[in-house]
C-alpha cells in the first residue's frame, strides 16, 4: 500500500486540471484571528512554512488553497512557491476581505477584477488555476445579481484564471454554481452532509468538487475505538463526485498522517 498521493491524482471535473485527493489549506499561514479551530496556534515562520510546503509536495500533494481573506497567506505563498509554479494547482478566491479582525464582502465586477489582479501579483503568477467566489452565505443572490460569475467568465477567457466556481453554503447555490461554472467547494464531513446533492450533481455532470471542513475543522469525534480521521476520509472519498478535500494543517506529523490515511482509504475503495 502506498502512503503517498503521487499515483492517486484525479481530474477536477472537466477543467483539464489533475489534483491530488488532498489539498493543503493555507489559512493558518496568514491569519490567526477569527478562525474556528479547537486549539490556538502560532502562524509558522517562513522556514516552517517552506518546510511544510516541501513536505506536502514530497507526499504527492499538488493542490494548494488560499484566499485574500486568509490574512497574509497569498503574499507569503508568492515567494514560497518561486521556481515551482508548475508543480502546483493554485486555488484562490474573491469576494471576502478580512481587515482589522472583520470580514467584509464585495462581489461587484470592479472588485472581482481588482481582487484577481491583486492575487496574481501576490502569488507571483500569470494565472490562477481555480478561482472561487468566497460566498457570504447568500449564494443565489451573489451568483444571480452581483455580476461576479460574469466577471470570472471574462477573466477565464483572458487566461488569467483557468476555471472558476463557488465556495458556498447552500445546496441551491452549489447547484447553480456548477450549472454555470466549473467547480464548487462544499462542506461535507461526519457532522454535516446536507450539501450531498451538490456532490451528486457534480458526479453526474463531470464538475469539480472540493471539500472544505473535511475533518469538521478538527472537531470530528466518534465512539470509542473508531478512528475519526479514517472515518472522515471513508465518507468523503466513497463519493464519486469528490475531486479533493482541503485540509489546513500546519503540523508536519498531522500532514503525514492525513496523507497516509487518505491514501489507504482511496486504495481500499478502489
C-alpha positions in Angstrom: 0.0 0.0 0.0 1.4 3.4 -1.0 1.4 6.0 1.8 1.7 9.0 -0.6 -0.7 10.5 -3.1 1.6 10.6 -6.2 -0.3 8.0 -8.2 -3.7 9.0 -6.9 -4.3 12.3 -8.7 -7.7 12.7 -10.3 -9.5 15.1 -12.7 -11.0 18.3 -11.2 -14.3 17.8 -13.1 -13.7 18.7 -16.8 -11.3 21.5 -16.2 -8.3 19.6 -17.5 -6.6 20.0 -14.1 -5.3 16.9 -12.3 -5.4 17.3 -8.5 -4.2 15.3 -5.5 -7.1 13.9 -3.4 -5.9 16.1 -0.5 -5.1 19.7 -0.9 -3.2 22.0 1.5 -5.3 24.8 3.0 -3.2 27.8 4.0 -5.4 30.0 6.2 -3.0 29.2 9.1 -0.1 30.6 7.1 -1.6 34.1 7.1 -4.3 34.5 9.7 -4.9 33.7 13.4 -7.9 35.9 14.1 -11.5 34.9 13.7 -10.8 31.3 13.0 -12.8 28.4 14.3 -10.4 25.8 15.5 -10.5 23.9 18.7 -7.0 24.9 19.7 -4.9 28.1 19.3 -1.9 28.1 17.0 1.1 30.2 16.1 1.5 31.3 12.4 4.6 29.4 11.1 7.6 31.5 10.2 9.0 31.4 6.6 11.3 28.4 7.3 8.5 26.4 8.8 6.1 27.3 6.0 8.6 26.4 3.4 9.3 23.0 5.1 5.5 22.3 5.2 5.1 23.1 1.5 8.1 20.9 0.7 6.7 18.1 2.8 3.3 18.3 1.1 4.9 18.2 -2.3 7.0 15.2 -1.4 3.9 13.4 -0.1 2.2 13.9 -3.5 0.0 16.9 -2.8 -0.2 19.3 -5.7 -3.2 21.4 -4.7 -2.8 24.5 -2.6 -5.7 26.6 -1.4 -5.6 30.3 -0.4 -7.7 33.4 -0.4 -7.5 37.2 0.1 -9.4 36.7 3.3 -6.6 34.5 4.7 -4.6 37.4 6.0 -1.1 37.3 4.6 -1.5 33.9 3.0 -1.3 34.9 -0.6 1.6 37.4 0.0 3.6 34.6 1.7 2.8 31.9 -0.9 4.2 34.0 -3.8 7.8 33.9 -2.6 7.4 30.4 -1.0 6.4 28.9 -4.4 9.0 30.6 -6.5 10.6 28.3 -9.0 7.9 25.6 -8.5 4.8 27.1 -10.1 4.1 24.3 -12.5 4.2 21.8 -9.6 1.1 23.3 -8.0 -2.6 23.7 -8.8 -3.3 27.0 -7.1 -6.8 27.8 -5.8 -7.7 31.3 -4.6 -10.9 33.3 -4.1 -12.7 36.6 -4.4 -15.5 38.4 -2.6 -14.3 38.3 1.0 -11.8 40.6 2.5 -10.6 40.3 6.1 -9.4 43.6 7.6 -8.9 44.7 11.2 -10.3 41.4 12.5 -13.5 41.7 10.5 -14.8 40.2 7.2 -16.4 42.3 4.6 -17.8 41.2 1.2 -17.8 42.7 -2.2 -18.9 40.7 -5.3 -19.0 43.6 -7.7 -17.4 43.2 -11.2 -14.9 46.0 -10.4 -13.8 44.5 -7.1 -13.7 41.0 -8.6 -11.3 42.1 -11.3 -9.2 44.1 -8.8 -9.1 41.1 -6.4 -8.0 38.6 -9.1 -5.3 41.0 -10.5 -4.1 41.6 -6.9 -3.9 37.8 -6.3 -1.9 37.3 -9.4 0.6 39.8 -8.2 0.7 38.5 -4.7 1.1 34.9 -5.9 3.7 36.0 -8.5 2.0 34.0 -11.2 0.4 34.7 -14.6 -2.6 32.5 -14.0 -4.7 31.1 -11.1 -5.8 27.6 -11.8 -9.1 27.8 -9.9 -10.8 31.0 -8.6 -13.7 30.6 -6.3 -16.3 33.1 -5.1 -16.0 33.3 -1.3 -19.7 33.5 -0.5 -21.2 35.3 2.4 -24.0 32.6 2.5 -26.4 34.4 0.2 -25.3 32.1 -2.6 -28.1 32.5 -5.1 -28.2 36.3 -4.8 -24.4 36.5 -5.2 -24.4 34.4 -8.3 -27.5 35.9 -9.9 -27.3 39.6 -9.1 -23.7 40.7 -8.4 -22.0 40.1 -11.8 -19.2 38.1 -10.1 -19.6 35.0 -12.3 -19.8 37.0 -15.5 -16.6 38.7 -14.5 -14.9 35.4 -13.7 -16.0 34.1 -17.1 -14.3 37.1 -18.7 -11.1 36.5 -16.7 -11.2 32.9 -17.8 -11.4 33.9 -21.5 -8.4 36.2 -20.9 -6.4 33.3 -19.5 -5.9 34.9 -16.1 -7.8 32.1 -14.4 -8.3 28.6 -15.8 -11.5 27.6 -14.0 -14.0 29.2 -11.6 -16.7 28.3 -9.2 -18.2 28.9 -5.7 -17.2 28.3 -2.2 -20.8 28.4 -0.9 -23.0 27.4 1.9 -26.2 26.2 0.3 -27.4 23.3 -1.9 -29.2 25.7 -4.2 -26.0 27.9 -4.6 -23.8 24.9 -5.2 -26.1 23.5 -7.9 -26.3 26.9 -9.7 -22.5 27.3 -9.3 -21.9 24.0 -11.1 -24.5 24.6 -13.8 -22.8 27.9 -14.8 -19.2 27.2 -13.7 -16.6 24.6 -13.2 -16.4 23.7 -9.5 -18.0 24.0 -6.1 -16.3 23.9 -2.7 -18.8 22.4 -0.2 -18.9 21.4 3.4 -19.1 17.6 3.8 -18.0 15.7 6.8 -19.1 13.3 9.6 -21.2 16.1 11.2 -22.6 17.9 8.1 -23.8 16.2 5.0 -26.6 18.5 3.9 -24.8 19.6 0.7 -24.6 16.0 -0.6 -26.9 16.8 -3.6 -24.2 19.1 -4.9 -21.7 16.2 -4.9 -24.3 14.0 -6.6 -24.8 16.6 -9.4 -21.1 17.0 -9.9 -20.6 13.3 -10.2 -23.2 13.0 -13.0 -22.1 16.2 -14.8 -18.3 16.0 -14.7 -17.9 19.0 -12.5 -15.3 19.6 -9.9 -15.8 19.3 -6.1 -13.5 20.5 -3.4 -14.4 19.6 0.2 -14.0 22.1 3.0 -14.2 21.4 6.7 -13.4 17.8 5.8 -12.5 17.0 9.4 -15.1 19.3 10.8 -12.3 21.9 11.5 -10.7 19.4 13.8 -13.9 18.7 15.8 -14.7 15.3 14.3 -15.2 12.8 17.1 -16.9 9.3 17.1 -17.3 6.4 19.5 -14.5 4.6 21.3 -12.3 2.6 19.0 -13.3 4.5 15.8 -10.5 6.4 14.1 -12.2 9.8 13.2 -9.6 10.5 10.5 -10.2 7.3 8.7 -13.9 7.5 9.1 -13.9 11.1 7.7 -11.9 10.1 4.6 -14.1 6.9 4.1 -17.2 9.1 3.9 -15.6 11.7 1.6 -13.7 9.5 -0.8 -16.5 7.0 -1.1 -18.5 9.6 -3.0 -17.6 9.6 -6.8 -18.2 13.4 -7.0 -15.3 14.4 -4.8 -12.2 15.7 -6.5 -10.2 16.7 -3.4 -10.5 17.5 0.2 -8.8 20.6 1.6 -7.1 20.1 4.9 -5.4 23.1 6.6 -2.9 21.6 9.0 0.5 23.2 9.8 1.6 20.2 11.9 4.0 18.0 9.9 3.0 14.9 11.8 -0.7 15.5 11.1 0.1 16.2 7.4 1.9 12.9 7.1 -0.9 11.0 8.9 -3.6 12.7 6.8 -1.8 11.6 3.6 -1.2 8.1 4.7 -4.8 7.6 5.9 -6.3 9.1 2.7 -4.0 7.0 0.5 -5.0 3.8 2.3 -8.7 4.7 2.2 -8.6 5.5 -1.5 -6.7 2.3 -2.3 -9.2 0.3 -0.3 -12.2 1.9 -2.1 -10.6 1.3 -5.5 
